[in-house]
C-alpha cells in the first residue's frame, strides 16, 4: 500500500463500518442471487468495489480466530502467533485497529469481533465475542447482557447467571431498543428446541439479529469513527448444512443429525444477513462520508471428501466436568469451546503434565486415540476430539485398557461436516479508498491499513504509539 509513511494523511471518511460476516462465501452468494434471493448482496455485487482476500495457505492455519487477528492487526500468523481461540486476550502483543485509532483521537465501537481484546483504549464501546473466557465489556454496565449471550453460545457461563442478571440484561436490551418481536422469537425458539433438537440451529441466527440490533442502535446514537459487527451464524450453517443448501455431489443417504431434511439453514442465514445489510446501508444514506466494508475474513467451499465413508462426524462432550471428574483429572478449570474443542487450565505444571499424559492414553476401543492434546499456553491444555467416523452406541472408552464407559454416555454427535475452510475470502467496499490496490485480490494483512487510511490515521505513527502503550 502506498503513501502510508507520510506524516499527514487526508481523511476520506468520517466513519468506517466494518461488517465482519464470518466465512460468507462468494460462491454461495452468487447461487442465492441466481435463485433471485438476497437482493442487497446482488446490489453490492453490481455497484461496490469487490476484492478477493488471501491469507494463510496451510489448512490447519485457516481458522477464523487466526484470520480475524490478521485483519485487525495487519500481521500474518507468522508475526502475531495467535493460533487458538481465546489466545488474544493474554497473548496478543500487536495493537489492533481500534487501539491504533485511539492514539489519534478516533473512538470505536466493537461488537462481537472474534479473538480480540479491548487493549489500550480509553473510551468507545467494546462487546467481545461470546467465546471469550474472561473478557470485560465496556462500559461495564453491559456485562450482564454479554454474560447471558455467552452462556447460551457456550455450554458454560463466563460468569454465574442469576435471575437479577437476566432482568438486567432484559432492561439493557430495552435500552438498545431491540424489538419486542425479537424477544418473543428468542423465547419461543428456546422452548421449541427443548421439544425438538432439530430446531436448535435457528438460535445462532437469532443471536446474530440481537447483535445487529445493538450495533444499529450504536450507529444512530454515537459519533465514533470506526464500527465493527461480527456475525457467525452463516459460518456455522455452512459447516453443517451445505448439503441442504445445494445437494449436488453429496450422498443423499447422509443427513445432518441436527436439522430436518427439508430445512435450509444457509439460505435462512444469508437472507437474515441480507436484511441486516439493507438496514445498515439505509441508516447511512444521509451520511455522504461513510465507508462500509463487508469482509468475510475467509470462506468455505463444499466438503465432499468423506462422503464415501459416511461423512465426517463431529462429537461433543455432553458434560465436560463430569467426564474430567470421572477420569480424575487434576485441572483447576474446564473451559468448553467451539464444537469438539475444550481447554483445561492449571496452577501447577506437574498437574498439567500429569493430565496431558493421562488424556493421551484414552482410547475408543483399545487402540483408537480419542483426543489430540496440545499445550495451548503455559498454564492451559487444548483438547480436541479427533474421532470423526460413525461410532456405534455400544462402543467403549478405555483408559489403560480399563473401561471408562460407553462413548454415547459422554458424547453426542452434533453435526456432519459439509463445508470447510478456504483461505480466499471476500471484501466489498462501498467507495474508493486511497491505497486500495487495483489488483483483483489483496492480502488480509492490508485491511488494517486500509481502514486507517480511510479515517486519515497515519499507520506508522498509530502503530508506534499503540505498540509502546501495549508493552507489558
C-alpha positions in Angstrom: 0.0 0.0 0.0 1.4 3.4 -1.0 1.8 6.7 0.9 1.5 5.0 4.4 4.7 6.6 5.7 3.5 10.2 5.2 3.1 12.1 8.4 -0.1 13.6 7.3 -2.8 11.6 5.6 -6.1 13.1 4.3 -9.2 11.8 6.0 -11.5 10.5 3.3 -14.4 9.3 5.5 -16.0 10.4 8.8 -16.7 6.8 9.8 -15.9 3.3 8.6 -18.3 0.5 9.2 -16.8 -3.0 9.1 -19.4 -5.8 8.7 -17.4 -8.9 9.7 -19.7 -11.6 8.2 -17.6 -14.5 9.2 -16.8 -17.0 6.4 -19.5 -15.9 4.0 -18.7 -17.4 0.6 -18.9 -15.7 -2.8 -20.0 -18.9 -4.5 -23.0 -19.2 -2.1 -23.8 -15.5 -2.6 -23.8 -15.9 -6.3 -26.0 -19.0 -6.2 -28.5 -17.2 -4.0 -28.6 -14.3 -6.4 -29.2 -16.7 -9.3 -32.2 -18.0 -7.2 -33.4 -14.4 -7.0 -32.8 -14.1 -3.3 -30.6 -11.7 -1.3 -31.3 -8.5 -3.4 -28.9 -6.4 -1.3 -26.0 -8.8 -1.9 -26.8 -8.6 -5.6 -26.7 -4.8 -5.4 -23.3 -4.6 -3.7 -22.0 -7.2 -6.2 -23.1 -4.9 -9.0 -22.1 -1.5 -7.6 -19.4 -1.8 -4.9 -15.7 -2.4 -5.3 -15.0 -6.2 -4.8 -11.7 -7.8 -3.9 -10.8 -11.4 -3.1 -8.7 -11.6 0.1 -5.9 -14.0 0.7 -4.3 -15.1 3.9 -2.8 -18.4 5.2 -2.4 -21.4 2.8 -1.9 -24.4 5.2 -5.3 -25.7 6.0 -4.6 -26.0 9.8 -3.9 -22.3 9.8 -7.1 -21.2 8.0 -9.2 -20.6 11.1 -11.3 -17.6 11.9 -9.6 -17.0 15.3 -6.4 -16.6 13.3 -7.6 -14.7 10.2 -9.5 -12.0 12.2 -6.4 -11.3 14.3 -4.6 -10.8 11.0 -7.3 -8.4 9.7 -7.3 -6.4 13.0 -3.5 -6.1 13.4 -2.2 -6.2 9.8 0.1 -9.0 10.8 0.3 -12.5 9.5 0.1 -15.6 11.7 3.9 -15.9 11.5 4.1 -12.5 13.1 1.2 -12.3 15.6 1.4 -16.0 16.5 -2.2 -16.2 17.8 -3.2 -19.8 16.9 -6.1 -20.6 19.3 -9.5 -19.1 20.1 -9.1 -17.0 23.3 -5.3 -16.5 22.9 -5.6 -12.8 22.0 -6.8 -11.8 25.5 -3.5 -12.6 27.1 -1.0 -13.3 24.3 -1.5 -10.7 21.6 1.4 -8.2 21.5 0.4 -6.2 18.5 -2.1 -3.3 18.5 -5.5 -3.8 16.9 -7.2 -1.3 14.6 -9.2 0.4 17.4 -6.1 0.7 19.6 -4.2 2.4 16.7 -7.1 4.7 16.0 -7.4 5.6 19.7 -3.9 7.0 19.7 -5.1 9.6 17.2 -8.3 10.5 19.0 -10.7 8.3 17.0 -13.1 6.2 19.0 -14.5 2.8 18.1 -17.5 0.5 18.7 -16.5 -3.2 18.6 -19.5 -5.6 18.6 -18.7 -9.3 18.7 -15.4 -9.3 16.9 -13.6 -12.7 17.3 -10.5 -13.3 19.4 -9.9 -9.7 20.4 -9.1 -7.7 23.5 -10.0 -4.1 24.2 -6.4 -3.1 24.8 -5.2 0.3 25.5 -8.4 2.2 24.7 -10.0 4.8 26.9 -13.5 5.2 25.6 -15.9 3.9 22.9 -17.9 0.6 23.1 -16.4 -2.9 23.5 -18.6 -6.0 23.4 -16.3 -9.0 22.6 -17.1 -12.4 21.0 -19.2 -14.7 23.1 -16.5 -17.4 23.2 -14.2 -15.1 25.3 -13.4 -16.7 28.6 -12.7 -13.6 30.7 -13.3 -10.5 28.5 -14.8 -7.4 30.1 -17.4 -5.3 28.3 -17.1 -1.6 28.2 -19.0 0.2 29.5 -19.1 -2.4 32.3 -22.9 -1.8 32.8 -23.4 -4.0 29.7 -21.6 -7.1 31.2 -24.8 -8.9 32.2 -26.0 -8.9 28.6 -22.7 -10.3 27.5 -22.8 -13.0 30.2 -26.3 -14.1 29.2 -25.4 -14.3 25.5 -22.1 -16.1 26.2 -23.9 -18.6 28.4 -26.2 -19.6 25.6 -23.4 -19.7 22.9 -21.2 -21.9 25.1 -22.0 -24.9 27.3 -20.6 -22.9 30.2 -21.1 -19.5 31.6 -18.3 -16.9 31.7 -19.9 -15.8 35.0 -22.6 -17.2 37.2 -26.0 -16.2 35.7 -28.6 -15.1 38.2 -32.2 -14.0 37.8 -31.0 -10.5 38.6 -28.6 -10.8 35.6 -31.4 -11.9 33.4 -33.5 -8.9 34.4 -30.6 -6.5 33.9 -29.9 -8.0 30.5 -33.6 -7.6 29.6 -33.5 -4.0 30.6 -30.3 -3.4 28.7 -32.0 -4.9 25.6 -34.8 -2.4 26.0 -32.2 0.4 26.2 -30.9 -0.8 22.8 -34.5 -0.7 21.5 -34.5 -4.3 20.5 -38.0 -5.1 19.1 -40.4 -7.0 21.3 -41.0 -9.3 18.4 -37.4 -10.4 18.5 -37.6 -11.1 22.3 -40.6 -13.3 21.5 -38.8 -15.1 18.7 -35.8 -15.9 21.0 -38.2 -17.1 23.8 -40.2 -19.3 21.5 -37.0 -20.6 20.0 -35.7 -21.7 23.4 -39.0 -23.5 24.0 -39.2 -25.2 20.6 -35.6 -26.5 20.7 -36.2 -28.2 24.1 -39.0 -30.1 22.4 -37.3 -30.8 19.1 -33.4 -30.7 19.0 -33.5 -30.4 15.1 -34.8 -26.8 15.6 -31.8 -25.7 17.6 -29.9 -24.4 14.5 -32.2 -21.3 14.3 -30.8 -19.9 17.6 -27.5 -18.9 16.1 -29.1 -16.6 13.6 -31.4 -15.0 16.2 -28.3 -14.2 18.3 -26.8 -12.5 15.3 -30.0 -10.5 14.9 -29.7 -9.4 18.6 -26.1 -8.3 18.0 -27.1 -6.5 14.8 -29.8 -4.5 16.6 -27.3 -3.5 19.3 -25.0 -2.4 16.5 -27.6 -0.4 14.6 -28.6 1.4 17.9 -24.9 2.4 18.3 -24.8 3.7 14.7 -27.7 6.0 15.4 -26.7 7.2 18.9 -22.9 7.6 18.8 -20.4 9.5 16.8 -17.5 7.2 16.7 -15.1 6.8 13.7 -14.9 3.1 13.5 -17.5 0.4 14.0 -17.3 -3.4 13.7 -20.0 -6.0 13.8 -19.1 -9.7 13.8 -21.7 -12.3 12.9 -21.1 -16.1 12.8 -24.3 -18.0 12.2 -23.8 -18.5 8.4 -20.3 -19.9 9.1 -21.9 -22.5 11.4 -24.6 -23.2 8.8 -22.1 -23.7 6.0 -20.1 -26.2 8.0 -23.1 -28.3 8.9 -25.8 -27.8 6.3 -24.3 -27.1 2.9 -25.8 -30.4 1.8 -29.2 -29.0 2.5 -28.4 -25.8 0.5 -27.0 -27.5 -2.6 -27.2 -31.3 -2.5 -25.3 -31.6 -5.8 -22.5 -34.2 -5.3 -23.4 -35.0 -1.7 -24.6 -38.5 -0.8 -28.4 -38.3 -0.4 -28.3 -41.1 2.2 -26.2 -38.9 4.6 -28.4 -36.5 6.5 -27.5 -33.8 9.1 -28.5 -35.1 12.6 -29.3 -31.6 13.8 -31.7 -30.4 11.1 -34.8 -31.6 9.2 -34.1 -32.7 5.7 -36.5 -30.0 4.3 -34.8 -27.2 6.2 -32.2 -24.9 4.5 -30.3 -23.1 7.3 -27.8 -21.5 4.9 -30.5 -19.7 2.9 -32.2 -18.7 6.1 -28.9 -17.2 7.5 -27.9 -15.4 4.3 -31.4 -13.8 4.0 -31.1 -12.5 7.6 -27.6 -11.1 6.7 -29.1 -9.5 3.6 -31.7 -7.7 5.7 -29.1 -6.6 8.2 -27.0 -5.3 5.3 -30.0 -3.4 4.0 -30.8 -1.8 7.3 -27.2 -0.6 7.8 -26.9 0.8 4.3 -30.3 2.6 4.7 -29.2 4.0 8.1 -26.2 5.7 6.4 -27.9 7.1 3.3 -27.9 10.6 4.8 -24.1 10.4 5.5 -22.0 11.2 2.5 -18.7 10.3 4.2 -19.3 6.7 5.4 -17.3 3.8 4.1 -18.9 0.4 4.6 -16.7 -2.7 4.2 -18.2 -6.2 4.1 -15.5 -8.7 5.0 -15.6 -12.4 5.3 -12.1 -13.0 6.7 -12.0 -16.4 5.0 -14.7 -18.5 3.3 -15.9 -22.1 2.8 -16.5 -24.5 0.0 -18.5 -27.7 -0.1 -16.8 -30.7 1.6 -17.2 -34.0 -0.2 -14.1 -35.8 0.9 -15.6 -38.2 3.4 -18.9 -38.9 1.7 -17.8 -42.4 0.7 -17.3 -43.4 4.3 -20.5 -41.9 5.8 -19.3 -38.3 6.2 -17.1 -36.6 8.7 -18.9 -36.6 12.1 -18.4 -34.1 14.9 -18.8 -35.3 18.5 -19.0 -33.0 21.6 -18.7 -33.8 25.2 -22.1 -33.5 26.9 -20.8 -32.6 30.4 -17.2 -31.7 30.4 -16.8 -31.6 34.2 -18.5 -35.0 34.7 -16.1 -36.5 32.2 -12.9 -34.9 33.7 -14.0 -35.9 37.2 -14.7 -39.5 36.1 -11.1 -39.9 35.0 -9.7 -37.9 38.0 -8.0 -35.1 36.1 -6.1 -32.6 38.3 -7.1 -29.4 36.3 -8.2 -26.3 38.0 -10.9 -25.4 35.5 -12.6 -26.9 32.4 -13.5 -24.5 29.6 -15.6 -25.8 26.7 -15.0 -24.0 23.4 -16.5 -24.4 19.9 -17.8 -27.8 18.7 -15.3 -30.6 19.7 -12.7 -28.4 21.4 -12.1 -27.7 25.1 -9.4 -26.3 27.4 -8.1 -27.2 30.8 -6.4 -24.6 33.0 -3.8 -25.2 35.7 -1.9 -23.6 38.6 0.6 -26.4 38.9 2.8 -27.5 36.0 3.1 -31.1 37.4 -0.7 -31.4 37.3 -0.7 -30.1 33.7 1.8 -32.7 32.6 0.1 -35.5 34.5 -3.2 -34.7 32.8 -1.6 -34.4 29.4 -0.1 -37.9 29.7 -3.4 -39.3 31.1 -5.5 -37.9 28.3 -3.1 -39.2 25.7 -3.8 -42.7 27.0 -7.6 -42.6 26.5 -8.8 -44.6 23.5 -12.0 -45.5 21.8 -11.9 -49.3 21.8 -8.5 -50.5 22.8 -6.4 -48.7 20.2 -8.0 -45.7 18.6 -6.9 -42.3 20.1 -9.8 -40.3 21.3 -8.1 -36.9 21.9 -5.4 -34.7 20.4 -3.8 -32.7 23.2 -1.6 -29.7 22.9 -0.1 -27.2 25.4 -2.1 -24.1 24.4 -0.4 -21.6 26.7 2.0 -22.1 29.7 -1.0 -22.9 32.0 -3.5 -24.5 29.7 -4.1 -27.6 27.6 -6.1 -27.6 24.4 -8.0 -30.8 23.8 -9.7 -31.8 20.6 -11.9 -34.9 20.0 -10.3 -36.5 16.9 -12.6 -39.4 16.2 -14.8 -38.5 13.2 -16.1 -41.9 12.0 -19.5 -43.2 12.8 -19.4 -44.6 16.4 -21.9 -47.3 17.4 -23.7 -46.8 20.7 -22.1 -49.8 22.3 -18.5 -48.8 21.7 -16.5 -48.3 24.9 -13.9 -45.7 26.0 -10.8 -47.1 27.7 -8.0 -45.7 29.9 -5.0 -48.0 30.1 -7.3 -50.8 28.9 -9.8 -50.2 31.7 -13.3 -49.3 30.7 -14.5 -45.7 31.4 -17.9 -46.1 29.9 -19.9 -46.1 26.6 -19.0 -43.5 24.1 -22.6 -42.3 23.9 -22.7 -41.7 27.7 -20.3 -38.9 27.3 -20.5 -37.7 23.7 -23.2 -36.5 21.3 -23.0 -36.3 17.6 -23.5 -32.6 16.9 -23.1 -32.5 13.1 -21.8 -34.0 9.9 -19.4 -31.7 8.1 -20.5 -30.4 4.7 -18.4 -27.2 4.3 -14.8 -26.4 5.1 -12.4 -23.5 5.1 -10.5 -21.9 2.3 -8.1 -19.0 2.8 -9.6 -17.0 0.0 -12.2 -14.6 1.3 -14.3 -11.6 0.1 -14.2 -7.9 0.7 -16.8 -5.4 -0.7 -16.1 -1.7 -0.4 -18.9 0.9 -0.7 -16.5 3.5 -2.0 -12.9 4.1 -3.1 -10.0 4.2 -0.5 -6.6 5.7 -1.0 -4.1 2.9 -1.2 -6.6 0.2 -2.2 -4.7 -1.8 -4.8 -6.2 -2.1 -8.3 -5.4 -5.8 -8.3 -8.3 -8.4 -8.1 -7.1 -9.7 -4.7 -5.5 -8.2 -1.6 -3.8 -9.8 1.4 -5.9 -9.8 4.6 -3.0 -8.0 6.3 -3.8 -4.9 4.3 -7.3 -4.4 5.8 -5.9 -2.7 8.9 -4.0 -0.1 6.9 -7.0 0.4 4.5 -9.2 1.3 7.5 -6.6 3.7 9.0 -6.1 5.4 5.6 -9.8 5.9 5.1 -10.0 7.7 8.5 -6.9 9.7 8.0 -4.9 7.9 10.6 -1.2 7.5 9.9 -0.5 3.8 10.3 3.2 4.1 11.3 2.6 6.7 13.9 -0.5 4.9 15.3 1.2 1.6 15.4 4.3 3.1 17.1 2.2 4.9 19.8 -0.1 1.9 20.4 2.9 -0.6 20.5 4.6 1.4 23.2 1.4 1.6 25.2 0.8 -2.2 24.9 4.2 -3.3 26.1 3.8 -5.4 29.3 
